[in-house]
Amino acid sequence: MFFLFGLTTREHLQSTRSASCRYCGMFAQQQVIQRRTKISVFFIPLLTVKKTCMQVCTNCGATSRISGLEERALAH
């Protein structure tokens, strides 16, 4: 008997909002992206192993991790 399992990572765009970039300092569109890594068995995702939120600047392309509070602040 064998099991076919693995990890799958998916990204989902949560929101886009104008704000200052932490790196380039420009006032540009900032995308809030949520990344989830799940364990899958026989290509069926079962359990979320890791969840991270990131802010991506559309001007310079810089990516930084953000907390849940920062994610909610940028979403509204």
VMD Tcl script that draws the C-alpha trace (Angstrom):
set ca {
  {0.00 0.00 0.00}
  {1.23 3.50 -0.76}
  {0.04 7.04 -0.10}
  {0.46 9.88 -2.52}
  {0.89 13.11 -0.52}
  {2.58 16.47 -0.81}
  {2.48 20.19 -0.09}
  {0.62 22.77 -2.14}
  {1.13 26.54 -1.87}
  {-1.47 28.96 -3.24}
  {-1.57 32.75 -3.28}
  {-4.75 34.81 -3.11}
  {-4.99 38.57 -3.70}
  {-6.89 40.00 -0.72}
  {-6.98 43.70 -1.60}
  {-5.20 46.56 -3.34}
  {-4.85 50.01 -1.82}
  {-2.75 53.13 -2.26}
  {-0.19 53.59 0.51}
  {3.48 54.44 1.09}
  {6.00 51.72 0.32}
  {8.36 50.73 3.13}
  {11.30 50.44 0.73}
  {11.02 53.01 -2.08}
  {8.91 55.53 -0.11}
  {6.61 56.18 -3.08}
  {2.83 56.48 -2.67}
  {1.71 53.60 -4.93}
  {-0.69 50.68 -5.08}
  {0.08 48.07 -2.41}
  {-1.27 44.56 -2.89}
  {-2.11 42.40 0.13}
  {-1.53 38.76 -0.75}
  {-2.34 35.78 1.46}
  {-0.22 32.64 0.95}
  {-1.40 29.28 2.30}
  {0.51 26.00 2.33}
  {-1.61 22.86 2.64}
  {-0.93 19.14 2.99}
  {-2.70 17.11 0.33}
  {-3.36 13.40 0.09}
  {-4.19 12.01 -3.36}
  {-4.34 15.62 -4.67}
  {-7.03 16.64 -2.15}
  {-5.97 19.53 0.16}
  {-6.68 18.54 3.75}
  {-4.86 20.63 6.32}
  {-3.43 24.16 6.31}
  {0.15 24.02 7.56}
  {1.25 27.63 7.12}
  {-0.52 30.94 6.44}
  {1.34 34.18 5.74}
  {0.28 37.63 4.57}
  {2.48 39.82 2.39}
  {2.44 43.38 1.11}
  {3.73 43.86 -2.45}
  {4.54 47.27 -3.89}
  {3.46 47.67 -7.54}
  {6.07 50.41 -8.07}
  {9.31 48.71 -6.99}
  {8.14 45.09 -6.51}
  {9.35 44.89 -2.91}
  {7.68 42.22 -0.79}
  {7.37 42.28 2.99}
  {5.54 40.11 5.49}
  {2.75 41.79 7.42}
  {0.82 40.83 10.53}
  {-2.91 40.19 10.71}
  {-3.50 43.68 12.13}
  {-1.65 45.31 9.24}
  {-3.60 43.15 6.79}
  {-6.92 44.32 8.22}
  {-5.75 47.97 8.24}
  {-4.78 47.84 4.56}
  {-8.02 46.04 3.62}
  {-10.23 48.89 4.89}
}
mol new
graphics top color blue
foreach p $ca { graphics top sphere $p radius 0.5 }
foreach p [lrange $ca 0 end-1] q [lrange $ca 1 end] { graphics top cylinder $p $q radius 0.2 }
display resetview
